[in-house]
């Protein structure tokens, strides 16, 4: 299933999962302590920092029982609390995605794939 569909009294609304992923990536980039999204090369386990326009690639969006589940692969700034960054990310994304789509967010998993020193 490539998109999320909601039935309303006036018709159907379909939101592509890539749109949700790109929006969630933009929200994540606004969070303090996040340097960027991580792109994974599963062949050799290499992690790379994605550019802002590709931020949606570091996010996996699935829908089960009319609820969204998101997985973030992020790179955090050196010296910040990973727990605080992850909690901030989860709270911000849950609020903004539910406001944007009208679909409840069931679960957000955060995978810290690297740490970068930020000037």
OpenMM code with the backbone's topology and positions (N, CA, C; nanometers):
from openmm import Vec3, app, unit

residues = "UNK UNK UNK UNK UNK UNK UNK UNK UNK UNK UNK UNK UNK UNK UNK UNK UNK UNK UNK UNK UNK UNK UNK UNK UNK UNK UNK UNK UNK UNK UNK UNK UNK UNK UNK UNK UNK UNK UNK UNK UNK UNK UNK UNK UNK UNK UNK UNK UNK UNK UNK UNK UNK UNK UNK UNK UNK UNK UNK UNK UNK UNK UNK UNK UNK UNK UNK UNK UNK UNK UNK UNK UNK UNK UNK UNK UNK UNK UNK UNK UNK UNK UNK UNK UNK UNK UNK UNK UNK UNK UNK UNK UNK UNK UNK UNK UNK UNK UNK UNK UNK UNK UNK UNK UNK UNK UNK UNK UNK UNK UNK UNK UNK UNK UNK UNK UNK UNK UNK".split()
positions = [
    Vec3(0.0839, -0.1172, 0.0000),
    Vec3(0.0000, 0.0000, 0.0000),
    Vec3(0.0886, 0.1237, 0.0000),
    Vec3(0.0807, 0.2030, -0.1057),
    Vec3(0.1681, 0.3170, -0.1228),
    Vec3(0.1100, 0.4448, -0.0656),
    Vec3(-0.0160, 0.4452, -0.0311),
    Vec3(-0.0772, 0.5678, 0.0180),
    Vec3(-0.1720, 0.5382, 0.1326),
    Vec3(-0.2064, 0.6457, 0.2039),
    Vec3(-0.3020, 0.6366, 0.3145),
    Vec3(-0.4337, 0.6924, 0.2668),
    Vec3(-0.5421, 0.6185, 0.2882),
    Vec3(-0.6734, 0.6600, 0.2412),
    Vec3(-0.7689, 0.6739, 0.3588),
    Vec3(-0.8451, 0.7828, 0.3571),
    Vec3(-0.9483, 0.8056, 0.4576),
    Vec3(-1.0809, 0.8244, 0.3857),
    Vec3(-1.1850, 0.7638, 0.4389),
    Vec3(-1.3194, 0.7820, 0.3857),
    Vec3(-1.3893, 0.8888, 0.4680),
    Vec3(-1.4445, 0.9894, 0.4009),
    Vec3(-1.5198, 1.0944, 0.4691),
    Vec3(-1.6615, 1.0961, 0.4138),
    Vec3(-1.7457, 1.1762, 0.4726),
    Vec3(-1.8839, 1.1848, 0.4255),
    Vec3(-1.8941, 1.2474, 0.2863),
    Vec3(-1.7876, 1.3178, 0.2429),
    Vec3(-1.7896, 1.3813, 0.1108),
    Vec3(-1.7101, 1.3044, 0.0060),
    Vec3(-1.6368, 1.2012, 0.0470),
    Vec3(-1.5578, 1.1240, -0.0490),
    Vec3(-1.4312, 1.0713, 0.0158),
    Vec3(-1.3381, 1.0271, -0.0671),
    Vec3(-1.2124, 0.9695, -0.0201),
    Vec3(-1.0997, 1.0715, -0.0270),
    Vec3(-1.0096, 1.0616, 0.0687),
    Vec3(-0.8876, 1.1422, 0.0689),
    Vec3(-0.7712, 1.0453, 0.0690),
    Vec3(-0.6806, 1.0609, -0.0266),
    Vec3(-0.5646, 0.9745, -0.0370),
    Vec3(-0.4379, 1.0590, -0.0238),
    Vec3(-0.3514, 1.0192, 0.0697),
    Vec3(-0.2243, 1.0886, 0.0907),
    Vec3(-0.1127, 0.9887, 0.0655),
    Vec3(-0.0260, 1.0204, -0.0294),
    Vec3(0.0866, 0.9329, -0.0609),
    Vec3(0.1821, 0.9264, 0.0580),
    Vec3(0.2371, 0.8098, 0.0845),
    Vec3(0.3278, 0.7930, 0.1976),
    Vec3(0.4551, 0.8751, 0.1817),
    Vec3(0.4975, 0.9012, 0.0593),
    Vec3(0.6149, 0.9851, 0.0373),
    Vec3(0.5890, 1.1286, 0.0826),
    Vec3(0.4661, 1.1754, 0.0651),
    Vec3(0.4295, 1.3099, 0.1103),
    Vec3(0.4381, 1.3172, 0.2625),
    Vec3(0.3856, 1.2160, 0.3290),
    Vec3(0.3921, 1.2121, 0.4752),
    Vec3(0.5381, 1.2049, 0.5200),
    Vec3(0.6186, 1.1247, 0.4525),
    Vec3(0.7603, 1.1124, 0.4855),
    Vec3(0.8366, 1.2416, 0.4664),
    Vec3(0.8095, 1.3125, 0.3568),
    Vec3(0.8768, 1.4405, 0.3328),
    Vec3(0.8362, 1.5443, 0.4364),
    Vec3(0.7088, 1.5474, 0.4697),
    Vec3(0.6613, 1.6415, 0.5705),
    Vec3(0.7235, 1.6091, 0.7068),
    Vec3(0.7252, 1.4809, 0.7423),
    Vec3(0.7853, 1.4393, 0.8694),
    Vec3(0.9345, 1.4714, 0.8720),
    Vec3(1.0023, 1.4586, 0.7582),
    Vec3(1.1441, 1.4935, 0.7502),
    Vec3(1.1674, 1.6417, 0.7730),
    Vec3(1.0790, 1.7249, 0.7188),
    Vec3(1.0892, 1.8692, 0.7422),
    Vec3(1.0677, 1.9041, 0.8880),
    Vec3(0.9712, 1.8388, 0.9507),
    Vec3(0.9457, 1.8605, 1.0934),
    Vec3(1.0670, 1.8162, 1.1750),
    Vec3(1.1241, 1.7020, 1.1407),
    Vec3(1.2395, 1.6496, 1.2138),
    Vec3(1.3591, 1.7431, 1.2026),
    Vec3(1.3798, 1.8030, 1.0868),
    Vec3(1.4944, 1.8923, 1.0682),
    Vec3(1.4824, 2.0198, 1.1502),
    Vec3(1.3615, 2.0536, 1.1930),
    Vec3(1.3409, 2.1710, 1.2776),
    Vec3(1.3711, 2.1431, 1.4245),
    Vec3(1.3842, 2.0166, 1.4611),
    Vec3(1.4067, 1.9795, 1.6007),
    Vec3(1.5520, 2.0047, 1.6407),
    Vec3(1.5705, 2.0581, 1.7605),
    Vec3(1.7040, 2.0847, 1.8134),
    Vec3(1.7819, 1.9545, 1.8301),
    Vec3(1.9068, 1.9558, 1.7894),
    Vec3(1.9953, 1.8416, 1.8090),
    Vec3(2.0020, 1.7450, 1.6932),
    Vec3(1.9156, 1.7627, 1.5943),
    Vec3(1.9190, 1.6733, 1.4786),
    Vec3(1.9993, 1.7402, 1.3670),
    Vec3(2.1056, 1.6733, 1.3258),
    Vec3(2.1905, 1.7234, 1.2180),
    Vec3(2.1276, 1.6923, 1.0837),
    Vec3(2.0663, 1.5749, 1.0720),
    Vec3(2.0029, 1.5371, 0.9471),
    Vec3(1.9486, 1.3960, 0.9533),
    Vec3(1.8921, 1.3571, 0.8423),
    Vec3(1.8396, 1.2221, 0.8279),
    Vec3(1.9504, 1.1339, 0.7712),
    Vec3(1.9472, 1.0072, 0.8071),
    Vec3(2.0499, 0.9137, 0.7621),
    Vec3(1.9944, 0.8280, 0.6495),
    Vec3(2.0712, 0.8170, 0.5436),
    Vec3(2.0404, 0.7247, 0.4359),
    Vec3(2.1239, 0.6004, 0.4559),
    Vec3(2.0612, 0.4872, 0.4500),
    Vec3(2.1318, 0.3625, 0.4765),
    Vec3(2.1624, 0.2886, 0.3473),
    Vec3(2.2842, 0.2437, 0.3351),
    Vec3(2.3228, 0.1554, 0.2261),
    Vec3(2.3330, 0.0168, 0.2874),
    Vec3(2.2284, -0.0619, 0.2727),
    Vec3(2.2206, -0.1901, 0.3405),
    Vec3(2.3246, -0.2905, 0.2897),
    Vec3(2.3766, -0.2679, 0.1717),
    Vec3(2.4724, -0.3624, 0.1157),
    Vec3(2.5996, -0.3689, 0.1995),
    Vec3(2.6521, -0.2512, 0.2377),
    Vec3(2.7754, -0.2522, 0.3158),
    Vec3(2.7600, -0.1851, 0.4518),
    Vec3(2.6383, -0.1519, 0.4924),
    Vec3(2.6151, -0.0941, 0.6240),
    Vec3(2.6619, 0.0494, 0.6373),
    Vec3(2.6877, 0.1181, 0.5279),
    Vec3(2.7375, 0.2554, 0.5295),
    Vec3(2.6224, 0.3524, 0.5530),
    Vec3(2.6424, 0.4477, 0.6440),
    Vec3(2.5420, 0.5487, 0.6750),
    Vec3(2.5893, 0.6813, 0.6191),
    Vec3(2.4979, 0.7551, 0.5514),
    Vec3(2.5355, 0.8861, 0.4988),
    Vec3(2.4292, 0.9888, 0.5333),
    Vec3(2.4730, 1.1126, 0.5459),
    Vec3(2.3845, 1.2231, 0.5764),
    Vec3(2.3117, 1.2650, 0.4493),
    Vec3(2.1783, 1.2688, 0.4565),
    Vec3(2.0984, 1.3068, 0.3405),
    Vec3(2.0809, 1.4576, 0.3358),
    Vec3(2.0725, 1.5111, 0.2156),
    Vec3(2.0441, 1.6529, 0.1984),
    Vec3(1.8987, 1.6799, 0.2349),
    Vec3(1.8668, 1.8055, 0.2627),
    Vec3(1.7330, 1.8414, 0.3091),
    Vec3(1.6246, 1.7985, 0.2116),
    Vec3(1.6487, 1.8096, 0.0811),
    Vec3(1.5452, 1.7721, -0.0155),
    Vec3(1.5226, 1.6211, -0.0212),
    Vec3(1.6143, 1.5411, 0.0355),
    Vec3(1.5985, 1.3953, 0.0400),
    Vec3(1.5685, 1.3450, 0.1806),
    Vec3(1.5254, 1.4339, 0.2688),
    Vec3(1.5048, 1.3971, 0.4096),
    Vec3(1.4007, 1.2871, 0.4249),
    Vec3(1.3052, 1.2782, 0.3351),
    Vec3(1.2019, 1.1760, 0.3436),
    Vec3(1.2539, 1.0351, 0.3245),
    Vec3(1.3732, 1.0202, 0.2677),
    Vec3(1.4293, 0.8868, 0.2451),
    Vec3(1.4773, 0.8216, 0.3746),
    Vec3(1.5018, 0.8997, 0.4768),
    Vec3(1.5444, 0.8449, 0.6049),
    Vec3(1.4266, 0.8066, 0.6925),
    Vec3(1.3062, 0.8081, 0.6356),
    Vec3(1.1843, 0.7823, 0.7118),
    Vec3(1.1037, 0.6733, 0.6435),
    Vec3(1.0532, 0.5823, 0.7234),
    Vec3(0.9649, 0.4775, 0.6738),
    Vec3(0.8258, 0.5023, 0.7315),
    Vec3(0.7246, 0.5035, 0.6451),
    Vec3(0.5865, 0.5286, 0.6869),
    Vec3(0.5027, 0.4054, 0.6534),
    Vec3(0.4323, 0.3527, 0.7540),
    Vec3(0.3400, 0.2421, 0.7325),
    Vec3(0.2075, 0.2756, 0.7991),
    Vec3(0.1018, 0.2088, 0.7519),
    Vec3(-0.0300, 0.2317, 0.8094),
    Vec3(-0.0944, 0.0975, 0.8428),
    Vec3(-0.1378, 0.0836, 0.9697),
    Vec3(-0.2064, -0.0359, 1.0170),
    Vec3(-0.3286, 0.0079, 1.0957),
    Vec3(-0.4431, -0.0503, 1.0646),
    Vec3(-0.5677, -0.0202, 1.1357),
    Vec3(-0.5969, 0.1302, 1.1400),
    Vec3(-0.5767, 0.1969, 1.0272),
    Vec3(-0.6006, 0.3412, 1.0133),
    Vec3(-0.5173, 0.4256, 1.1088),
    Vec3(-0.3982, 0.3780, 1.1464),
    Vec3(-0.3040, 0.4534, 1.2283),
    Vec3(-0.1672, 0.4469, 1.1627),
    Vec3(-0.0943, 0.5573, 1.1709),
    Vec3(0.0380, 0.5654, 1.1101),
    Vec3(0.1461, 0.5178, 1.2061),
    Vec3(0.2474, 0.4545, 1.1499),
    Vec3(0.3700, 0.4202, 1.2217),
    Vec3(0.4853, 0.4765, 1.1410),
    Vec3(0.5773, 0.5440, 1.2092),
    Vec3(0.6911, 0.6054, 1.1419),
    Vec3(0.8207, 0.5559, 1.2030),
    Vec3(0.9219, 0.5400, 1.1188),
    Vec3(1.0564, 0.5056, 1.1633),
    Vec3(1.1519, 0.6112, 1.1104),
    Vec3(1.2283, 0.6716, 1.2017),
    Vec3(1.3247, 0.7748, 1.1662),
    Vec3(1.4656, 0.7211, 1.1834),
    Vec3(1.5499, 0.7450, 1.0846),
    Vec3(1.6925, 0.7147, 1.0933),
    Vec3(1.7624, 0.8504, 1.0918),
    Vec3(1.8175, 0.8892, 1.2077),
    Vec3(1.8693, 1.0250, 1.2222),
    Vec3(2.0171, 1.0265, 1.2593),
    Vec3(2.0768, 1.1429, 1.2383),
    Vec3(2.2117, 1.1720, 1.2842),
    Vec3(2.1982, 1.2900, 1.3798),
    Vec3(2.2513, 1.2739, 1.5015),
    Vec3(2.2376, 1.3774, 1.6041),
    Vec3(2.3679, 1.4548, 1.6200),
    Vec3(2.3559, 1.5724, 1.6796),
    Vec3(2.4717, 1.6564, 1.7069),
    Vec3(2.5481, 1.6017, 1.8272),
    Vec3(2.6780, 1.6149, 1.8232),
    Vec3(2.7622, 1.5699, 1.9326),
    Vec3(2.7353, 1.6550, 2.0564),
    Vec3(2.7239, 1.5906, 2.1730),
    Vec3(2.7108, 1.6623, 2.2985),
    Vec3(2.5683, 1.6872, 2.3449),
    Vec3(2.4694, 1.6468, 2.2674),
    Vec3(2.3303, 1.6653, 2.3103),
    Vec3(2.2788, 1.5353, 2.3709),
    Vec3(2.1756, 1.5470, 2.4512),
    Vec3(2.1132, 1.4284, 2.5092),
    Vec3(2.0307, 1.3579, 2.4024),
    Vec3(2.0678, 1.2360, 2.3716),
    Vec3(1.9965, 1.1596, 2.2688),
    Vec3(1.8517, 1.1370, 2.3114),
    Vec3(1.8300, 1.1104, 2.4390),
    Vec3(1.6946, 1.0898, 2.4890),
    Vec3(1.6087, 1.2154, 2.4715),
    Vec3(1.6643, 1.3308, 2.5043),
    Vec3(1.5895, 1.4562, 2.4895),
    Vec3(1.5588, 1.4849, 2.3428),
    Vec3(1.6554, 1.4616, 2.2544),
    Vec3(1.6344, 1.4842, 2.1114),
    Vec3(1.5268, 1.3903, 2.0582),
    Vec3(1.5336, 1.2625, 2.0945),
    Vec3(1.4358, 1.1647, 2.0464),
    Vec3(1.2953, 1.1959, 2.0983),
    Vec3(1.2837, 1.2317, 2.2258),
    Vec3(1.1519, 1.2675, 2.2806),
    Vec3(1.0947, 1.3915, 2.2135),
    Vec3(1.1796, 1.4918, 2.1906),
    Vec3(1.1355, 1.6127, 2.1211),
    Vec3(1.0896, 1.5801, 1.9794),
    Vec3(1.1649, 1.4953, 1.9112),
    Vec3(1.1292, 1.4541, 1.7759),
    Vec3(0.9940, 1.3829, 1.7751),
    Vec3(0.9753, 1.2884, 1.8656),
    Vec3(0.8500, 1.2125, 1.8708),
    Vec3(0.7304, 1.3033, 1.8992),
    Vec3(0.7446, 1.3926, 1.9967),
    Vec3(0.6344, 1.4828, 2.0316),
    Vec3(0.5998, 1.5761, 1.9160),
    Vec3(0.7021, 1.6364, 1.8555),
    Vec3(0.6791, 1.7307, 1.7457),
    Vec3(0.6168, 1.6630, 1.6248),
    Vec3(0.6721, 1.5484, 1.5865),
    Vec3(0.6225, 1.4781, 1.4684),
    Vec3(0.4803, 1.4287, 1.4903),
    Vec3(0.4529, 1.3710, 1.6060),
    Vec3(0.3182, 1.3214, 1.6336),
    Vec3(0.2159, 1.4344, 1.6220),
    Vec3(0.2439, 1.5478, 1.6850),
    Vec3(0.1502, 1.6601, 1.6811),
    Vec3(0.1311, 1.7127, 1.5391),
    Vec3(0.2427, 1.7373, 1.4693),
    Vec3(0.2346, 1.7988, 1.3359),
    Vec3(0.1750, 1.7048, 1.2318),
    Vec3(0.2086, 1.5757, 1.2365),
    Vec3(0.1546, 1.4806, 1.1387),
    Vec3(0.0051, 1.4621, 1.1598),
    Vec3(-0.0378, 1.4509, 1.2849),
    Vec3(-0.1808, 1.4368, 1.3113),
    Vec3(-0.2571, 1.5616, 1.2691),
    Vec3(-0.1975, 1.6784, 1.2894),
    Vec3(-0.2600, 1.8038, 1.2469),
    Vec3(-0.2648, 1.8132, 1.0942),
    Vec3(-0.1590, 1.7703, 1.0277),
    Vec3(-0.1461, 1.7793, 0.8820),
    Vec3(-0.2378, 1.6804, 0.8098),
    Vec3(-0.2427, 1.5557, 0.8575),
    Vec3(-0.3152, 1.4508, 0.7853),
    Vec3(-0.4517, 1.4186, 0.8440),
    Vec3(-0.4688, 1.4400, 0.9729),
    Vec3(-0.5919, 1.3975, 1.0389),
    Vec3(-0.5917, 1.2491, 1.0720),
    Vec3(-0.4788, 1.1827, 1.0516),
    Vec3(-0.4649, 1.0395, 1.0814),
    Vec3(-0.3860, 1.0255, 1.2108),
    Vec3(-0.4355, 0.9473, 1.3066),
    Vec3(-0.3607, 0.9323, 1.4319),
    Vec3(-0.2285, 0.8581, 1.4123),
    Vec3(-0.1282, 0.9002, 1.4872),
    Vec3(0.0027, 0.8350, 1.4849),
    Vec3(0.0074, 0.7369, 1.6001),
    Vec3(0.0284, 0.6103, 1.5669),
    Vec3(0.0301, 0.5041, 1.6667),
    Vec3(0.1681, 0.4892, 1.7294),
    Vec3(0.2724, 0.4916, 1.6459),
    Vec3(0.4060, 0.4602, 1.6950),
    Vec3(0.5110, 0.5355, 1.6147),
    Vec3(0.6139, 0.5835, 1.6848),
    Vec3(0.7291, 0.6462, 1.6202),
    Vec3(0.8541, 0.5805, 1.6769),
    Vec3(0.9318, 0.5174, 1.5907),
    Vec3(1.0598, 0.4575, 1.6299),
    Vec3(1.1719, 0.5470, 1.5798),
    Vec3(1.2709, 0.5705, 1.6645),
    Vec3(1.3844, 0.6555, 1.6286),
    Vec3(1.5115, 0.5718, 1.6367),
    Vec3(1.5854, 0.5682, 1.5273),
    Vec3(1.7129, 0.4980, 1.5203),
    Vec3(1.8218, 0.6009, 1.5000),
    Vec3(1.9112, 0.6137, 1.5975),
    Vec3(2.0241, 0.7067, 1.5861),
    Vec3(2.1340, 0.6328, 1.5118),
    Vec3(2.1628, 0.6797, 1.3911),
    Vec3(2.2587, 0.6113, 1.3042),
    Vec3(2.3989, 0.6732, 1.3091),
    Vec3(2.4098, 0.7907, 1.3726),
    Vec3(2.5416, 0.8521, 1.3800),
    Vec3(2.5391, 0.9795, 1.4624),
    Vec3(2.6601, 1.0287, 1.4891),
    Vec3(2.6797, 1.1523, 1.5646),
    Vec3(2.7759, 1.2389, 1.4852),
    Vec3(2.7434, 1.3683, 1.4766),
    Vec3(2.8295, 1.4616, 1.4037),
    Vec3(2.8619, 1.5812, 1.4913),
    Vec3(2.9839, 1.6315, 1.4789),
    Vec3(3.0224, 1.7552, 1.5462),
    Vec3(2.9719, 1.8702, 1.4611),
    Vec3(2.8989, 1.9629, 1.5252),
    Vec3(2.8426, 2.0765, 1.4549),
    Vec3(2.9184, 2.2021, 1.4978),
    Vec3(2.9581, 2.2825, 1.4000),
    Vec3(3.0303, 2.4070, 1.4316),
    Vec3(2.9397, 2.5112, 1.4907),
] * unit.nanometer
topology = app.Topology()
chain = topology.addChain("A")
for resn in residues:
    res = topology.addResidue(resn, chain)
    for name in ("N", "CA", "C"):
        topology.addAtom(name, app.Element.getBySymbol(name[0]), res)
